[in-house]
């Protein structure tokens, strides 16, 4: 719940929390990469179900085993992206209401029974290539066509002779396994990309979405990222050959790139996209035709340096939370509760300096507390709690309970 006067004001992006937006984006990329890696590992033992010399009787059991793995990963990617979209919007627009249509509702599923698998796929016909997804629901039939086309279909293309030797059979199986695994990873991560795209389409505050490059992007992905935040629905409807590709955001097989909503013209380019743009500008100076320019870009292309790990400023979370309370936002409002969650996530125990995740931990690991950080957090929380008491806030509310619990935890840690 917010004060009505605050709801009517135009939203302003928060530059104070730019570090948090960068952290959330980096953490989301780690989550999506982990989902893709788990898909690849899960598909390895299932390949034994497919016998290259007996595709007619083994391809259907293979796809029936593979499809649930890919669907599960697609849904995990969706849920991770949904939380990312919610979090990033709060970080960029601290006063904004949550979007209806992005939160809360589980995406519908298209269930595919074995009897629904087209008969032509059982007969070993030519397989259609991977196609662009058209909705946020799991595209079961399109996934079947893509996986069969790059799994059994690739074996057929590489091993046309029935009398082929063991070496040729092994080579064909290895190539098909690698290709179908890359397709499975792309389909899985398209689930998350669809959620981000839907969030941007529903959000009048969003300018668009920008491509987030993975750790080792190809020239094609870097060229797309160099365009910055220019993507809205159907933004590729009139794209030329430079932007050919499959899936959401013109992703290709094995692509690990992500998407992030953009709310400010100052946030069009992140660190890696800016470097990709710099390389493109160098090529543009040659005044080459578009096709030749792309070829030259590919020839010169070097992988952009990784983005620096964001400098965590947990103090800014408390400042923003107190600012919301002073502006009339209730302690149990979505906006304030979200900042409570972030304060809990970072512990408000970091002494304002650069931090490094624990050895071997993911980006989302908690950080080691310091005595000075705990003392400062205790002062901030105690002051905020006293302020709410003076304003007559109900001590039984969730926000006031959280204050007391957090203060007690800090006092216990400082005393030990």
C-alpha positions, 0 to 999 in steps of 0.5 A: 500500500502506498500514499495516493499522492505517491502513486500518481507521480511519474517514476524515477529510476534509482541511480543509487541502486545501480550496483544492485541492478548490476548484481541482480543481472550478474546473478541471473546470468549465473542461474540461467547458465547453471540451468543450461549446464544441468540440462546438458548433464541430464541428457548424456545418459538418455542418449543410450536409448537411441540406437543409430542403426534402429532409429525407427524403434528407438527415437520415440522412447528417446524423445519421450525421455528427453522432453520432460527434462527440457520442459522442467528446465524451461520452467525453472528458467521461467521462474528464475527470470520472473524473480529477476524481472521483479527484483530488477524493477524494484531496484530501478523503480523503488516506488513502483507497483508490481506488474500484474501478469508477471508475478504469481501465476504459474505459466500454463503447460502444453502437455504432449502425450506419446500418441500426439507425436506426429506419425511422420516423426515415427517414420524417420522423415526429414526433420524441420529445423528449430523454430522461434517460440511463439508463446510463454507456454512450453512449446512441446510440439516445436521442441519435439521437432527441433530435438528430433531434427538435431538428434536422430535427424542428424544421425540420418544425415551423417550416416546415410548408408545402412552398412556404415562402419562402427567408426562412422556410426560413432562419429555421427552419434557424437555430432548429433548428441552435441547438436541436440544438446545445444538445441535443448539448452536454447529451448530451456533458456528461452523460457526465461527470455520469454518472461523478460520479454513479457515483463517489458511488453506489459511495463509502460515504464520500460524502454525496452530490453537489452541483450546480456552477453555471456562470458564468451559471446560469439561475434553474432551475439556481440553485434546484437548487444551493440544495439543497446536497449532497442528491443520491444515486441516484434523489434526483429520483424524487419531485421536484415540478414545480420540478425538472422537466428532462432528463438527469442532474441534471435538466439542460436543453439548453444547461446547463453545470452540473457535479457534485462529490462531497461528503464532509463536512457542512461542504462542502454549499454552495460560494460560488455555491450559498450565494448561490442559497440566500440568495436562496431564503431571502429568497423563503421569508420571504414564505410563498408557496405553492411554485409562487408562491414559485418564480415569485417566485424567478425574478422576483427572481433575480440571477446569483450572483457567481463564486467567488474563485480559490482561494489556492494553498498548495503547502506543504500538499501537502508537509506532507500527503505527509510525514504519510502517510509518517510514518503508514506509507504506502509511497512508492509507495502510491497515496496518496503517489504522488498527492501526488507528482503534485500537487507536480509539477503546482504545482511546489512553487514557489509562495511560499504567496501568491495566484497568477494563471494566466498571461495567456490560459492555462487554470486548469490552467496552471503558475505562475511560480516564485520564488526563495524558493519554490524554496529552501523546496521544496528544504529540505522535499524534502531533509529528507524524503529524508534521513528516508526514508534513515534509515528504510531505504527502498529508494533504487531505489523510485519515491518515492526516485527522484522525490525525487532528480530533484526535488531536482536540478531545484531545485538546477539552477534555483537555480544558474542 
